[in-house]
Amino acid sequence: MDFNEKYMGVYTHAEMGVICLINRFFPPFLLLPNRLVLFVVIRFTLLRAIYKLNNKSMITFILCVAALILGYLIYGKFVEKKFGVDPDQVTPAIAKEDGVDFVPMNWKKIFLIQFLNIAGLGPIFGAIAGALWGPIAFIWIVVGCIFAGGVHDYFSGMLSVRHGGASIPEVVGKYLGTGFKKFMRVFSVILLVLVGVVFIKGPAAILTGLTGVNISILIGGIFLYYLLATMIPIDKLIGKIYPIFGISLLVMAFGIAGALIFGGHSIPELNSANFANMHANPSKFVVFPMLFITIACGAISGFHATQSPLMARCMTNEKQGRKIFYGTMISEGIVAMIWAAAAMTFFGGVKELGETMGQSGHNAAWVVNEICGSLLGKIGGVLAIFGVVAAPITSGDTAFRSARLTIADSFGYSQKKLIQRLAITLPLFAIGFLLTQVNFAIIWRYFGWANQTLATIVLWTAAMYMVTKGRSHWFATIPATFMTAVVTTYILIAPEGFHVSQTIAYTVGIITTIATLSIFLYVANKKMKPELQEAKVRV
């Protein structure tokens, strides 16, 4: 009698469904040597979790994590096939190798750097804030990550590869026109500088509280580090240190997951009772579109599109794209799932989480420290400091590096020589330093909307690319259409936006979305007609 048969009698149908799913996709007799450890760990962890849980509530969480893994294995493969990778295509890392930004690196190292670059605090803080809506946040993380975020990240990286490692504004301009390219050049640089500055002030403030060192001195120190990380060759600092930080971020997340699973905690299930807006103020914080802006990293985030070209310049084969771009998005989704589940569970439930975070000083950083310290002990405390200090700093410096490269691409300005990199970096940092002296909390409130607007534009770019190749575009068009509805409705309904009534916001959002889709289909049809005529002539 094997493990499954022995405990058949004590499991619910849902639990047995999970076990069957595990056996179907992780059979012990089909393990490839290079994946043996990973598959054994996944299979043992999930089976052991079911054994430990019995009457504990955690099935939704486990199913969601399993869905994300399957999303990578199945839908990620589908997206890769639709894109049409060419293993024989020479990548920019090889064709344009300059020892600074175009540097061939091992794909595993690139994966960890990309993961750290796109993650930072996003899948932690965003997931904690999103947990206030309850278990329905799990749905957005899973569906958004697989069908929107994965597609977005894969195409933002692979289109950069196909176009010589170009920054995202140049890629967008190639398929959506000059107007969009000019807009994206300005829009993306502003977004990147905002990210860089916020990821200076936040960690500096935390370090001041821990050490008592004047915040201005710490800001100066972080800026000095940024200066080095932004200008020196990518393999000298980022390539050596960031993989370690990436592993640490994963260890922290999986440590929390292990504590939840094996510690006997009950994560809220997604059932008829919980399939609702559980926010403390549901009339103000409606699920659509608020949840879809709040949880960005972990579902879909436009910031990722600004980071993907950095790693596109280091890849040595197009076949690595699914692992590096789609894979890191799925990994971030799993991290977001873990933190959303931890936030809903640790304080006793969704209601209790809302009450706790409503108290003075109880922000997301405080939640991270409490959860890590309690569930992981002293090691957790160290990881918590890393999570709220080191992770954002590493995302901030790559934001400035991306801004430098975006400006350089816009003007066709070589970055091979140090003096050329300084010519862009110093003015950029001067602007950033001035912004640290300003309380721009109100401006930052627009970041969530701006971030998802960027993601929406990149999805439309991916859809148009598929049109130009004469292939089906709907797997990119559908999420692009949905995100158009999200960002349009949000800016209309949000307090920092036009703050109109929900009826007006939804109506205008629907009309705008339909109009946008109609324009896209009209342009797509015009682009496809010449190709069809050429095909007829060839026949």
Beta strands, then each sheet from edge to edge (+ up, - down):
end
